[in-house]
Amino acid sequence: MIVYEEKDGALHKLSNADNVLESVNPQVILSTLTKPALVKWLKVHEFPEPFFEDMASEEQSPVYEEFSEGFLLIAKYLRLEKDGFLEFYEENVALIMLDTKLFIVCKDAATLNDLANKLDRRVRAKKSSVFYALYCMQDILTDQQLQTIDLVNLELENLEDSIISEKDKKSETLKNLYYARRSLGRLGHLFVHESSSYSRYFTNMSNSLKKRFRFELSDLKEHKHMLTTDCRVLQDKTANLVNLQLGIANNRANEAMQKLAAVSIIFIPLTFISSIYGMNFENMPELKLEYSYYIALGSMTTIALSIFAWLRKKRYL
């Protein structure tokens, strides 16, 4: 566990986290679900066994709940994975305020270390409180989500460039677009639920805290709104990229059909001439001329070259 204790208007990191739960001083406690002392303490304070199961499940949606001694706010920690196209690492982070203690609980130790380092940079050597640490953690998680959305936008821009330059195979591109649409749909659903949870949290906040942290809360609300808006924009962008990919494929097919039609135009008159002189009528004077073969061949060549030159001029070839 990583513990900060509020003293003299600032949060101080404790070097020894033993028996910290027994302290009556305001504290910020960051921990994973693997700490038996923390789990036992939470169970004593109205947290039933299903809560810990829900925390470990990715299917758990963001939620806000109030208790007699405080509240629970479950938010999402997001990170874009390097393997696979637009695959996300998603983890629940529980922000639990009970009396004067703020618990920041997650499942993975790597996530906890990342959050702890970011929080430490914000509160170290500054005037801060437990509630300010709560705002900082909410802002850290929101910034992480905004960075993820920015990376998604960058990936879609790279995909758009590859579609226009026709570097990737059509089947691979359409598969990536399908994954992008599915992932963005999941993110959009998540952001809507999280925005609703935060709205309930803002509504139930005391007036004194609203007034004291009005600028911070306004910034947080704006970022939450940006997340849902940006996610919808990226969903529309994905749909437009699908249309772009299909349009380019149709354009290539039309160009191929145009070239086939142009070749047919060249050979149709030649086929007509050869079919006439392929008939076995007796009264065909051209057949008895000495140079009839060369005349017919020259005429066919002239016609073919003339049609070819006309097609090139009209840019059909």
PyMOL commands that set and color helices and strands:
alter all, ss='L'
color gray80, all
select helices_A, chain A and resi 20-22+36-44+49-55+109-123+130-165+170-203+207-212+214-276+285-288+292-313
alter helices_A, ss='H'
color red, helices_A
select strands_A, chain A and resi 2-7+10-13+27-32+63-66+70-80+88-98+101-106
alter strands_A, ss='S'
color yellow, strands_A
deselect
rebuild
show_as cartoon
